[in-house]
Structures are given as C-alpha cells and as structure tokens.
Amino acid sequence: MIDTDKYEEFENAMNEGRIERVHCLWALAEVKRLREQLAKANKYVHTICQHSDSMLMDYEDYMKGDD
C-alpha cells in the first residue's frame, strides 16, 4: 500500500516553515493521483475475481500485507 505518512511529514514541515508550500502541494497531489489509480486497479481486480472468492480473498490479503 501507499505510505501516506511521509506526505503528512511534508505537510508538517510546510507548516513549520521547513519546506516550501509548493513542494507540499505537489506531494499531496501525487498522493491523490496514486489513490485514484489504486482505486481503479482495485475495481478492475474485483471485476476479474468476482467469480472466485478464494482469488479475491488472496488479493485482499496481499493488499493488506498479510503473508
């Protein structure tokens, strides 16, 4: 999954004046773009796996990071 903690660090650094606002806005826009892509990918996988519960469960476990 996407690690959004580093983008929260950007926001905190911006608020503390350690980085420019434009860098933080870029990072937040990138997170939004990646979340949209992930949502599309998830929708696609769910469509493919709709007839196989075990395949869908394996995918969801993989996305959670379960081994």
Order of alpha helices (4+ residues) and beta strands (2+ residues): alpha-alpha-alpha
